[in-house]
Amino acid sequence: MRALVTVLLLVISNVFMTLAWYGHLKLQEMKISESWPLIAVIFFSWGIALFEYCAQVPANRIGFLGNGGPFTLMQLKVIQEVISLTVFTCIALFLFKGQTLQWNHLAAFACLVLAVFFVFLK
């Protein structure tokens, strides 16, 4: 159960992270924030990133082996990276029209899946 909670919190965290890092570009594309000064965009992104941390920190605490969770520190990091790339890809394809998924992206994803496999080997 701790593994599932960890993964779900990491997914939530990465949705907020992706929106914090790239959402302002969509707002600019929609002509909402194109006149905002850079500092306003930074503070806007920080506001979103607060919610990222509200999910990321508990995910790592719950999932970490040293706190009774099922994952080592290295496993947590690799899982987070795969989730991050998956969430980013979904958001990029749905929110940013014109972005395409190409064969080399799929090859990179396959390498990340292999990374997860290798990090869990004993």
Secondary structure as GFF3:
##gff-version 3
##sequence-region A 1 122
A	DSSP	alpha_helix	2	29	.	.	.	ID=ss1
A	DSSP	alpha_helix	38	63	.	.	.	ID=ss2
A	DSSP	three_ten_helix	65	67	.	.	.	ID=ss3
A	DSSP	alpha_helix	73	95	.	.	.	ID=ss4
A	DSSP	alpha_helix	103	119	.	.	.	ID=ss5
###
